[in-house]
């Protein structure tokens, strides 16, 4: 059997399709720092309109959009409530402390999803000078380290109510929000009504080479733009990249269900293997498996790589696969053949 390379480390590994490259090459550009790049302006208007929000800001990464939101929303000495598996807590370089001089209340939710009851119980007494001031709640949907788990939108609305009652900001790390929407049927505008600010990533399931968008009010985006500049995030002829984002929003959302179908097939294959203790429920494009205690994730990842399949370790016994638009049914068939012949000890 001829070996082929299958990269399932992340959905960030995709290359632009020929159609996306055509959009990039033909983009009309200007200077975004001066505000006159027409493609960037179009992308920001388009994204804001999709979510029914006032304005948007195009940035280099989801980490930047999340951190800008926290920086704008939180004064020094504030506290952010989130799940302990949250990307903003685990994978953004301590940015909450570094950028916003704020602390974190990390909760233990259900595969990365916290409840309104947990949020309510975690709000500090504003009159107690010993405690940081609870200022913001951040949710992640889908949850990366939860295996692509999806929030129940009704629970989000309950959390929104708690935030309103306690004068808290509700932010969404929606890096893979479109994956959730593809499965649940809610609309972007539903989310635009629920959150004060939203970060969406274009370089994950939507297949762009780079870029994320921050959404919110005009005033919030104006402040975020200033902090983006201070972080060194102002860019010039960014319209070439923005054109990829416009193409992705127009063409790459509906096809996310194909990624989910293939991920579920992988989950089913792995669940039948005796070296696998558990496969997390596969709701979207992320498959997380827990290996038996006698098998280390690092060894499993190495064995898979020897067979041309690349994945990553999330812990001593946890492994993640992520499907994407460069992973086809042909690749899925090859994956199955490998799993039928691979020897994991």
C-alpha positions as CSV (number, residue, x, y, z in Angstrom):
1,X,0.0,0.0,0.0
2,X,1.5,3.3,-1.1
3,X,1.9,5.7,1.8
4,X,0.5,9.1,1.6
5,X,0.8,12.0,4.1
6,X,-2.3,12.9,6.1
7,X,-2.0,15.9,8.4
8,X,-4.6,15.8,11.1
9,X,-2.7,17.8,13.7
10,X,-5.1,20.8,13.3
11,X,-7.5,22.4,10.8
12,X,-5.0,25.2,10.6
13,X,-2.7,23.2,8.3
14,X,-4.9,23.7,5.2
15,X,-3.6,25.4,2.0
16,X,-5.7,27.8,-0.1
17,X,-7.7,26.2,-2.8
18,X,-7.1,27.3,-6.4
19,X,-10.3,29.3,-6.2
20,X,-9.2,31.0,-3.0
21,X,-5.8,31.8,-4.5
22,X,-7.5,33.4,-7.5
23,X,-9.4,35.6,-5.1
24,X,-6.2,36.5,-3.3
25,X,-4.3,37.3,-6.5
26,X,-7.1,39.5,-7.8
27,X,-7.8,41.4,-4.6
28,X,-8.1,45.1,-4.6
29,X,-5.9,46.5,-1.8
30,X,-4.9,49.7,0.0
31,X,-3.3,50.5,3.4
32,X,-5.4,49.1,6.2
33,X,-3.6,51.2,8.9
34,X,-4.9,54.3,7.0
35,X,-8.3,52.5,6.7
36,X,-8.4,52.5,2.9
37,X,-7.9,48.8,2.0
38,X,-11.2,48.0,0.3
39,X,-11.0,44.2,0.7
40,X,-10.3,44.5,4.5
41,X,-13.2,47.0,4.8
42,X,-15.5,44.6,2.8
43,X,-14.6,41.6,5.0
44,X,-15.2,43.6,8.2
45,X,-18.6,44.8,6.9
46,X,-19.5,41.4,5.7
47,X,-18.7,39.7,9.0
48,X,-20.4,42.3,11.1
49,X,-23.5,42.1,9.0
50,X,-23.6,38.3,9.3
51,X,-23.7,38.5,13.1
52,X,-25.9,41.6,13.2
53,X,-23.2,43.5,15.1
54,X,-22.1,47.1,14.6
55,X,-18.5,46.6,13.6
56,X,-15.6,44.2,13.1
57,X,-11.8,44.2,13.2
58,X,-9.6,42.0,11.0
59,X,-6.6,40.6,12.9
60,X,-3.7,38.2,12.4
61,X,-4.9,35.5,14.8
62,X,-7.6,34.3,17.2
63,X,-5.3,34.8,20.1
64,X,-5.0,38.5,19.1
65,X,-8.8,38.9,18.8
66,X,-9.4,37.2,22.2
67,X,-6.7,39.2,23.9
68,X,-7.9,42.5,22.4
69,X,-11.4,41.8,23.8
70,X,-10.1,41.0,27.2
71,X,-7.9,44.1,27.2
72,X,-10.7,46.4,26.2
73,X,-13.3,44.9,28.6
74,X,-11.2,44.5,31.7
75,X,-9.4,47.0,33.9
76,X,-6.3,46.0,35.8
77,X,-7.3,43.9,38.8
78,X,-10.3,42.4,37.1
79,X,-11.1,38.7,36.9
80,X,-12.3,36.6,33.9
81,X,-14.5,33.6,34.4
82,X,-13.9,30.7,32.0
83,X,-13.5,26.9,31.9
84,X,-10.2,25.5,32.8
85,X,-9.9,24.0,29.3
86,X,-10.4,27.3,27.6
87,X,-8.0,28.4,24.9
88,X,-7.7,31.9,26.4
89,X,-6.4,30.3,29.7
90,X,-4.2,27.5,28.4
91,X,-2.9,28.5,25.0
92,X,-2.5,32.3,24.8
93,X,0.8,32.8,26.5
94,X,-0.6,34.1,29.8
95,X,-2.1,37.0,27.8
96,X,-4.9,37.7,30.3
97,X,-2.2,38.7,32.9
98,X,0.2,40.1,30.4
99,X,-2.2,42.3,28.4
100,X,-5.1,43.0,30.8
101,X,-3.4,42.7,34.2
102,X,-6.3,40.5,35.2
103,X,-6.7,37.1,36.9
104,X,-8.7,34.0,35.9
105,X,-11.4,32.0,37.7
106,X,-11.0,28.7,35.9
107,X,-14.0,26.4,36.3
108,X,-14.4,22.7,35.9
109,X,-17.2,22.4,33.3
110,X,-18.5,19.5,31.1
111,X,-15.8,19.0,28.4
112,X,-15.0,22.7,28.5
113,X,-18.6,24.0,28.9
114,X,-19.6,25.9,32.0
115,X,-23.1,26.4,33.3
116,X,-25.0,29.5,34.4
117,X,-25.1,28.1,37.9
118,X,-21.3,27.8,38.0
119,X,-21.0,31.3,36.7
120,X,-23.3,32.7,39.3
121,X,-21.5,30.9,42.1
122,X,-18.1,32.2,40.9
123,X,-18.9,36.0,40.9
124,X,-16.8,37.7,43.6
125,X,-18.3,40.1,46.1
126,X,-17.7,43.6,44.7
127,X,-17.4,45.0,48.2
128,X,-14.7,42.6,49.3
129,X,-11.4,44.4,48.7
130,X,-9.5,41.1,49.1
131,X,-10.9,39.7,45.8
132,X,-10.4,40.8,42.2
133,X,-13.5,42.4,40.6
134,X,-15.4,39.9,38.4
135,X,-15.7,41.6,35.1
136,X,-16.0,39.2,32.2
137,X,-17.2,35.7,31.3
138,X,-15.7,34.0,28.3
139,X,-17.1,30.9,26.6
140,X,-15.5,28.8,23.9
141,X,-17.6,27.2,21.2
142,X,-16.7,24.7,20.0
143,X,-14.3,23.7,22.8
144,X,-11.0,22.6,21.3
145,X,-9.8,20.5,24.3
146,X,-13.3,19.2,24.9
147,X,-13.1,17.3,21.6
148,X,-15.1,19.9,19.6
149,X,-18.0,20.0,22.1
150,X,-20.9,22.3,21.4
151,X,-22.7,24.5,23.9
152,X,-26.4,24.2,24.3
153,X,-27.6,27.6,23.1
154,X,-30.3,27.7,25.8
155,X,-27.5,27.5,28.4
156,X,-25.7,30.3,26.7
157,X,-28.8,32.4,27.1
158,X,-29.0,31.5,30.8
159,X,-25.4,32.6,31.2
160,X,-26.2,35.8,29.3
161,X,-29.0,36.5,31.8
162,X,-26.6,36.0,34.8
163,X,-24.1,38.4,33.2
164,X,-26.8,41.0,32.6
165,X,-28.0,40.7,36.2
166,X,-24.4,41.2,37.5
167,X,-23.2,43.8,35.0
168,X,-20.7,41.4,33.5
169,X,-19.4,41.2,29.9
170,X,-20.0,38.0,28.0
171,X,-17.4,37.2,25.3
172,X,-17.2,34.3,22.9
173,X,-14.1,32.6,21.7
174,X,-15.8,31.4,18.6
175,X,-12.7,30.1,16.8
176,X,-14.7,27.2,15.5
177,X,-18.2,28.7,15.9
178,X,-19.2,27.9,12.3
179,X,-18.6,24.2,13.1
180,X,-21.1,24.5,15.9
181,X,-23.6,26.4,13.7
182,X,-23.4,23.7,11.0
183,X,-24.7,21.2,13.5
184,X,-27.2,23.1,15.7
185,X,-29.1,25.3,13.2
186,X,-28.7,28.6,15.2
187,X,-27.7,31.6,13.1
188,X,-24.8,34.0,13.4
189,X,-27.3,36.7,14.4
190,X,-28.5,34.6,17.3
191,X,-25.0,34.7,18.6
192,X,-24.6,38.4,17.8
193,X,-27.5,39.1,20.1
194,X,-26.2,36.9,22.9
195,X,-22.6,38.2,23.2
196,X,-21.0,41.6,23.7
197,X,-18.0,40.5,21.6
198,X,-17.2,37.6,19.4
199,X,-13.9,36.2,18.0
200,X,-14.1,34.1,14.9
201,X,-11.2,32.3,13.2
202,X,-10.9,32.2,9.4
203,X,-7.8,30.0,9.3
204,X,-9.3,26.9,11.0
205,X,-12.4,25.2,9.5
206,X,-12.9,27.9,6.9
207,X,-9.5,27.2,5.3
208,X,-7.8,30.6,5.1
209,X,-4.0,30.9,5.4
210,X,-4.3,33.5,8.2
211,X,-6.7,35.7,10.0
212,X,-9.4,36.2,12.6
213,X,-12.2,38.7,13.1
214,X,-13.3,40.5,16.3
215,X,-16.9,41.6,16.4
216,X,-18.7,44.1,18.7
217,X,-20.0,47.6,19.0
218,X,-18.5,50.6,17.2
219,X,-17.0,51.9,20.4
220,X,-15.5,48.5,21.3
221,X,-14.0,48.0,17.9
222,X,-12.5,51.6,17.9
223,X,-10.8,50.8,21.2
224,X,-9.7,47.4,20.0
225,X,-8.1,49.0,16.9
226,X,-6.0,51.2,19.1
227,X,-4.8,48.3,21.2
228,X,-4.2,46.2,18.0
229,X,-1.8,49.0,16.8
230,X,-0.1,49.0,20.2
231,X,0.5,45.3,19.9
232,X,2.1,45.7,16.5
233,X,-1.0,44.4,14.8
234,X,-1.5,47.1,12.3
235,X,-1.0,45.8,8.8
236,X,-0.8,47.4,5.3
237,X,-2.0,45.7,2.1
238,X,-3.9,43.1,4.2
239,X,-6.6,42.9,1.5
240,X,-4.8,40.0,-0.1
241,X,-5.5,38.0,3.1
242,X,-8.9,39.5,3.6
243,X,-9.9,38.4,0.1
244,X,-9.4,34.8,1.3
245,X,-11.6,35.5,4.2
246,X,-14.4,36.9,2.0
247,X,-14.1,33.8,-0.2
248,X,-14.2,31.5,2.8
249,X,-17.4,33.1,4.3
250,X,-19.1,32.8,0.9
251,X,-18.0,29.3,0.1
252,X,-16.6,27.2,2.9
253,X,-19.2,27.2,5.6
254,X,-21.7,24.6,4.3
255,X,-19.0,22.1,3.6
256,X,-18.0,21.9,7.3
257,X,-20.5,19.0,7.6
258,X,-18.2,16.9,5.4
259,X,-15.4,17.4,8.0
260,X,-17.8,16.4,10.8
261,X,-18.9,13.2,8.9
262,X,-15.3,12.2,8.4
263,X,-14.4,12.9,12.0
264,X,-17.2,10.8,13.3
265,X,-16.0,7.9,11.1
266,X,-12.5,8.3,12.6
267,X,-14.1,8.3,16.1
268,X,-16.0,5.1,15.3
269,X,-12.9,3.3,14.0
270,X,-10.8,4.3,17.0
271,X,-13.5,3.3,19.5
272,X,-13.2,-0.3,18.3
273,X,-9.5,-0.6,19.0
274,X,-8.4,-2.4,22.2
275,X,-5.6,0.2,22.8
276,X,-8.2,3.0,23.1
277,X,-9.8,3.5,26.5
278,X,-12.3,6.1,25.4
279,X,-13.2,8.4,22.5
280,X,-14.8,11.6,23.4
281,X,-18.2,12.1,21.8
282,X,-17.4,13.4,18.3
283,X,-19.8,16.3,17.6
284,X,-17.8,18.3,15.0
285,X,-14.4,18.0,13.4
286,X,-12.3,17.2,16.4
287,X,-11.6,13.6,17.6
288,X,-10.0,13.2,21.1
289,X,-9.2,9.8,22.3
290,X,-7.8,8.5,25.6
291,X,-5.4,5.6,25.3
292,X,-5.1,2.7,27.7
293,X,-2.8,3.5,30.7
294,X,0.0,1.3,29.3
295,X,0.3,3.4,26.1
296,X,1.8,6.9,26.1
297,X,0.3,9.5,23.7
298,X,3.8,10.4,22.5
299,X,4.5,6.8,21.5
300,X,1.1,6.6,19.7
301,X,1.7,9.8,17.8
302,X,5.1,8.5,16.7
303,X,3.6,5.2,15.5
304,X,0.9,7.1,13.5
305,X,3.6,9.4,11.9
306,X,5.5,6.3,10.8
307,X,2.4,5.4,8.8
308,X,2.0,8.9,7.3
309,X,-0.7,10.1,9.7
310,X,0.0,13.1,11.8
311,X,-1.8,14.0,15.0
312,X,-0.9,15.6,18.3
313,X,-0.8,14.8,22.0
314,X,-3.0,16.7,24.5
315,X,-1.6,15.0,27.5
316,X,0.1,11.8,28.8
317,X,-2.7,9.6,27.3
318,X,-4.8,12.0,25.2
319,X,-4.5,12.3,21.4
320,X,-6.3,14.7,19.0
321,X,-7.2,14.4,15.4
322,X,-8.8,17.3,13.5
323,X,-10.4,16.9,10.1
324,X,-10.5,19.8,7.5
325,X,-11.0,20.6,3.9
326,X,-7.7,19.0,2.8
327,X,-8.8,15.7,4.3
328,X,-10.8,13.8,1.7
329,X,-12.7,10.5,1.5
330,X,-9.7,9.0,-0.1
331,X,-7.6,10.0,2.9
332,X,-10.3,8.5,5.2
333,X,-10.1,5.2,3.4
334,X,-6.3,5.2,3.8
335,X,-6.7,6.0,7.5
336,X,-9.0,3.0,7.9
337,X,-6.5,0.7,6.2
338,X,-3.8,1.9,8.4
339,X,-5.9,1.4,11.5
340,X,-6.6,-2.1,10.5
341,X,-2.9,-2.9,10.1
342,X,-1.2,-0.8,12.7
343,X,0.3,-2.4,15.8
344,X,0.1,-0.3,18.9
345,X,1.6,-1.8,22.0
